[in-house]
Amino acid sequence: MKLFQKKSILTMMMSLGLVLTACGNQAGSSASDDNASQTQTNSQPVKNSDSNSDKGASKDLKQYSKDPDKNDPSEGDFDIVGKLVSETDGELILNIKGDKITIQKKSSFDKDMKGFKRDLKGKMVDVEISTKNQKAESLKPTRQTRADQDGVFKKEDDGKKLVGKLVSDKKNEITVHVKSGDKTYQKSEDFEMDKSAKKDKINGKVVQLDIDEHGKAEKLKYSWADQA
């Protein structure tokens, strides 16, 4: 009887040992799996969720242009007007209503200063952009940048050209606001408005005036480029 009890106890101890061994192996396997899973997770590339990560993506520059012909397929270029932030040999940076945009220059890029002799940095400029590759073909200061205190941006032998905000347009006279204040000019007998001026509501808008040698306004012009 005692022998039988000893055998039973021995059998139970062996069974318990097998159970403990199995549990230990299972726990070790689970821990190994967890460690492997953690290692695999740590090796995964972290995706950049920064919204600025695509800052270098090319943009359609037409979205910054008010040129009415920018979507005309027959036109080989379009214009953008903005404040010049900086310029290098290869690119321009413009500020357009708070947005800074970079424009690459064409190898044939040309700068037409139109007689303007000061630094253009911080000034309004008109940039001609190639429709094909959206690179800058040329740059020039706007009429308002070139204008003096009286709004004159070009002097000619038979008169002058000026730019200013239209204050009033009466039958015989026209008044514009320039840096030095309001200027009123009598209209010449053959005074005329160009087609763009006629079809737009121009009161309060920036316009160009051709003044003859007698100091009278002979023509009024309207351009989208002057409204920037």
C-alpha positions as CSV (number, residue, x, y, z in Angstrom):
1,M,0.0,0.0,0.0
2,K,2.8,2.4,0.8
3,L,4.5,1.5,-2.5
4,F,1.3,2.4,-4.4
5,Q,1.1,5.7,-2.6
6,K,4.7,6.6,-3.4
7,K,4.1,5.8,-7.1
8,S,0.9,7.9,-7.1
9,I,2.7,10.8,-5.5
10,L,5.6,10.5,-8.0
11,T,3.2,10.4,-10.9
12,M,1.4,13.5,-9.7
13,M,4.7,15.4,-9.3
14,M,5.9,14.5,-12.8
15,S,2.5,15.6,-14.2
16,L,2.8,18.9,-12.3
17,G,6.3,19.4,-13.6
18,L,5.1,18.9,-17.2
19,V,2.3,21.4,-16.7
20,L,4.7,24.0,-15.2
21,T,7.2,23.5,-18.1
22,A,4.5,23.9,-20.7
23,C,3.2,27.1,-19.0
24,G,6.8,28.4,-18.9
25,N,7.3,27.7,-22.6
26,Q,4.1,29.3,-23.5
27,A,4.8,32.5,-21.4
28,G,8.3,32.6,-23.0
29,S,6.9,32.2,-26.5
30,S,4.3,35.0,-25.8
31,A,7.0,37.3,-24.5
32,S,9.2,36.6,-27.5
33,D,6.2,37.3,-29.8
34,D,5.6,40.6,-27.9
35,N,9.2,41.6,-28.2
36,A,9.3,40.7,-31.9
37,S,6.1,42.7,-32.5
38,Q,7.5,45.7,-30.6
39,T,10.7,45.4,-32.7
40,Q,8.8,45.3,-35.9
41,T,6.7,48.3,-34.8
42,N,9.7,50.3,-34.0
43,S,11.3,49.6,-37.4
44,Q,8.3,50.9,-39.3
45,P,9.0,54.4,-41.0
46,V,7.2,57.2,-39.2
47,K,5.0,59.2,-41.6
48,N,5.4,62.9,-41.5
49,S,2.1,64.4,-40.6
50,D,3.4,68.0,-40.8
51,S,1.2,69.9,-43.2
52,N,4.3,71.7,-44.5
53,S,5.8,68.5,-45.8
54,D,4.5,69.2,-49.3
55,K,5.6,72.8,-49.2
56,G,7.9,72.1,-52.1
57,A,5.1,70.8,-54.4
58,S,4.7,72.8,-57.6
59,K,1.8,75.2,-57.7
60,D,-0.2,76.5,-60.7
61,L,0.9,80.1,-60.8
62,K,-2.2,81.1,-62.6
63,Q,-4.1,81.1,-59.3
64,Y,-2.1,84.2,-58.3
65,S,-2.8,86.0,-61.6
66,K,-5.7,88.4,-62.4
67,D,-4.7,88.5,-66.1
68,P,-7.9,88.1,-68.0
69,D,-6.1,86.2,-70.7
70,K,-4.3,83.7,-68.4
71,N,-6.5,80.8,-69.6
72,D,-6.4,81.7,-73.3
73,P,-4.6,78.8,-75.0
74,S,-3.5,81.1,-77.8
75,E,-1.5,83.2,-75.4
76,G,2.0,82.1,-74.6
77,D,2.3,83.9,-71.3
78,F,0.4,85.6,-68.5
79,D,1.3,88.2,-65.9
80,I,1.5,88.2,-62.1
81,V,1.7,91.4,-60.1
82,G,3.1,91.3,-56.5
83,K,5.7,92.8,-54.2
84,L,9.2,91.8,-54.8
85,V,10.6,90.1,-51.7
86,S,14.0,88.9,-53.1
87,E,15.8,88.0,-56.3
88,T,18.7,85.7,-57.1
89,D,20.2,84.7,-60.4
90,G,17.8,81.8,-60.7
91,E,14.5,82.8,-59.0
92,L,12.2,85.5,-57.8
93,I,10.1,85.5,-54.6
94,L,7.0,87.6,-54.6
95,N,4.5,88.5,-51.9
96,I,1.0,88.4,-53.2
97,K,-1.5,89.4,-50.6
98,G,0.4,87.7,-47.8
99,D,1.4,84.6,-49.8
100,K,5.1,84.3,-50.7
101,I,5.6,82.4,-54.0
102,T,8.8,81.4,-55.6
103,I,9.1,81.7,-59.4
104,Q,12.0,80.2,-61.3
105,K,13.6,82.3,-64.0
106,K,14.0,81.3,-67.6
107,S,17.6,81.4,-68.9
108,S,16.5,84.3,-71.2
109,F,15.0,86.3,-68.3
110,D,14.9,90.0,-68.9
111,K,14.5,92.9,-66.5
112,D,13.0,96.1,-67.9
113,M,13.4,98.9,-65.4
114,K,11.5,101.4,-67.5
115,G,13.8,104.2,-66.3
116,F,13.3,103.3,-62.6
117,K,16.7,103.7,-60.9
118,R,15.9,102.7,-57.3
119,D,16.0,99.2,-55.7
120,L,12.9,97.2,-56.5
121,K,13.0,95.2,-53.3
122,G,9.7,95.8,-51.5
123,K,8.2,97.4,-54.6
124,M,5.3,96.3,-56.7
125,V,6.4,94.5,-59.9
126,D,4.8,92.9,-62.9
127,V,6.2,89.5,-63.9
128,E,5.6,87.9,-67.2
129,I,5.2,84.1,-66.8
130,S,5.6,81.5,-69.6
131,T,2.4,79.4,-69.9
132,K,4.4,76.4,-71.0
133,N,6.8,75.9,-68.1
134,Q,5.6,78.7,-65.7
135,K,9.0,80.3,-65.5
136,A,9.6,84.1,-65.3
137,E,10.3,85.6,-68.7
138,S,10.6,89.2,-67.6
139,L,10.1,91.7,-64.8
140,K,9.2,95.3,-64.8
141,P,8.2,97.8,-62.1
142,T,4.5,98.7,-62.1
143,R,3.2,102.1,-63.2
144,Q,2.5,102.9,-59.6
145,T,6.0,102.0,-58.5
146,R,7.4,104.3,-61.2
147,A,5.0,107.1,-60.5
148,D,6.2,110.3,-58.8
149,Q,4.3,112.3,-56.1
150,D,2.0,113.6,-58.8
151,G,1.3,110.2,-60.3
152,V,3.4,110.8,-63.4
153,F,5.1,107.6,-64.5
154,K,6.2,108.7,-68.0
155,K,7.0,112.1,-69.6
156,E,6.8,112.7,-73.3
157,D,7.6,115.6,-75.6
158,D,3.9,116.3,-76.1
159,G,2.6,115.5,-72.6
160,K,2.8,113.0,-69.8
161,K,1.2,109.8,-68.5
162,L,0.0,109.5,-64.9
163,V,-1.7,106.9,-62.7
164,G,-4.1,107.5,-59.8
165,K,-7.4,106.5,-58.2
166,L,-10.4,107.9,-60.0
167,V,-12.3,110.3,-57.7
168,S,-14.8,111.8,-60.1
169,D,-15.5,111.9,-63.8
170,K,-17.6,114.9,-64.8
171,K,-18.6,116.2,-68.2
172,N,-15.7,118.6,-68.6
173,E,-13.2,117.5,-66.0
174,I,-11.8,114.5,-64.3
175,T,-10.2,114.1,-60.8
176,V,-7.8,111.5,-59.6
177,H,-6.0,110.9,-56.3
178,V,-2.2,110.6,-56.3
179,K,0.4,110.5,-53.6
180,S,0.4,114.3,-53.3
181,G,-3.4,114.6,-53.1
182,D,-6.3,115.1,-55.5
183,K,-5.5,116.4,-59.1
184,T,-8.2,117.7,-61.4
185,Y,-7.7,118.0,-65.1
186,Q,-9.9,119.6,-67.8
187,K,-10.9,117.2,-70.6
188,S,-9.7,117.9,-74.1
189,E,-12.3,118.2,-76.8
190,D,-11.4,114.7,-78.1
191,F,-11.2,113.1,-74.7
192,E,-11.9,109.4,-74.8
193,M,-12.0,106.2,-72.6
194,D,-10.6,102.9,-73.8
195,K,-12.8,99.9,-74.1
196,S,-11.7,98.4,-70.8
197,A,-12.6,101.5,-69.0
198,K,-16.1,101.7,-70.6
199,K,-17.1,98.1,-69.6
200,D,-15.8,98.3,-66.0
201,K,-17.2,100.3,-63.2
202,I,-14.1,102.4,-62.7
203,N,-15.1,104.9,-60.0
204,G,-12.7,104.4,-57.1
205,K,-10.4,102.2,-59.2
206,V,-6.9,103.1,-60.3
207,V,-6.7,104.5,-63.9
208,Q,-4.2,106.0,-66.3
209,L,-4.5,109.4,-67.8
210,D,-2.9,110.7,-70.9
211,I,-2.3,114.4,-70.4
212,D,-1.5,116.6,-73.5
213,E,1.0,119.4,-73.8
214,H,-1.7,121.9,-72.7
215,G,-2.3,120.0,-69.4
216,K,-5.6,118.6,-70.5
217,A,-6.8,114.9,-70.1
218,E,-7.2,113.4,-73.6
219,K,-7.5,109.7,-72.7
220,L,-8.4,107.5,-69.8
221,K,-7.2,103.9,-69.6
222,Y,-8.1,101.0,-67.2
223,S,-5.9,98.0,-66.6
224,W,-6.3,95.1,-64.2
225,A,-2.6,95.3,-63.5
226,D,-3.0,98.6,-61.8
227,Q,-5.4,97.3,-59.2
228,A,-3.0,95.1,-57.3
